[in-house]
Amino acid sequence: MAKLMQEVYYFLFRLVGFLPRKQKLVMFESFSGKQYSCNPRAIYEYMLEQEPEYTLLWSVNPRHTKLFEEHGVPYVTRFSVKWLFTMGRAKYWISNSRLPLELPKPAKTVYVQTWHGTPLKKLGVDIDEVHMPGQTTEQYKADFVREAAKWDYLIAPNAYSSEIFRSAFGYTGAMIESGYPRNDVLFSPNKEQLIADIRRKLAIPDGKRVVLYAPTWRDNDFYKMGEYKFDLKFDVAQMKERFGEDVVLLVRMHYLVAEQFDFAQYGDFIRDASAYDDIRDLYLVSDVLITDYSSVFFDYANLDRPMIFFTYDLAEYRDTLRGFYFDFEKNAPGPLVETNEQLMDEIAATLEQPAQSHRQFFQQFCEWENGHAAEKTVKIVFKK
């Protein structure tokens, strides 16, 4: 019955798509309607200030509407009757991840795909073998190409990504070579005030430094499709004992990870920031980033702050699960460590003597970033 209802909904959506476009209506969506974040948020906030003649609405998963209400952001509940007629008639769609494959894009709607990261790990068509639940390798690749055929624009954060995106997505449309709008805030002239405000919001005591742990997900470690497992591979108690007097640890899980962590026993030392609105704020307040193969390190590089790569499963991830686009061990902008003890020692060394600047990495992957990516994107898409 559910499948039949879905088919009827998409059929009606297709019919609505033949109605005239609402020329000034822009629909935004981030991570399948679960977040108010990333490139769509940055473009939305720029347009809110600079393009008041447009009607800006968000497409929101019904379980995540409270977040948008708290921010006072206008939204339409995903797959509701109202969504059918707003999404179905909007002139512009702006999303950072794939929309449902069965959702037909009206011929005169402009679909801007911002994507959500510079790729280290192989993507889409470039993945040799898919290890995700409910997906064959052939179908996964075919679905990516079908989805990319709907995009009218795709944003690239750097020249490296621009080339890879065409291959990985089978994309042949217009590329906006702007840098990532979500990184504009990292160049804000009010950055110091923003940092002070975010520290207060997170209740970070004055004088304490902030370490951010933001890992990615593992394709083969899952509960079901779209919900992935994750275990912390370091000793939180030991970390607190060594650094708790001077450090606050923020843990930010990937949006596909379903784990709920209980850190109450560690007091104020550690905070689960997985549900925090937007990781850009966490970048700003962090003195050190710990990650693995997540694309967060490409964005964080704009701040020219130290990074540590906790790659306890490097061989499996590199050789079996995904594969990399470049020699990660050689070119990572920070040390790679594989054990808990190595991680602890590297944190201590970094806090005592921050790492040297990785200028070559910055020039390759952050060359387009200058705080004006949202502006450039809007000018191209809306023909200003």
Secondary structure, 3 states (H helix, E strand, C coil): CHHHHHHHHHHHHHHHCCCCCEEEEEEEECCCCCCCCHHHHHHHHHHHHHCCCCEEEEEECHHHHHHHHHHCCCEEECCCHHHHHHHCCEEEEEECCCCCCCCCCCCCCEEEECCCCCCCECCHHHCCCCCCCCCCHHHHHHHHHHHHCCCCEEEECCHHHHHHHHHHHCCCCEEEECCCHHHHHHHCCCHHHHHHHHHHHCCCCCCCEEEEECCCCCCCCEEECCEECCCCCCCHHHHHHHHCCCEEEEECCCCCECCCCCCHHHHHHEEECCCCCCHHHHHHHCCEEEECCCCHHHHHHHHCCCEEEECCCHHHHHHHHCCECCCHHHHCCCCEECCHHHHHHHHHHHHHCCCCCCHHHHHHHCCCCCCCHHHHHHHHHCCC
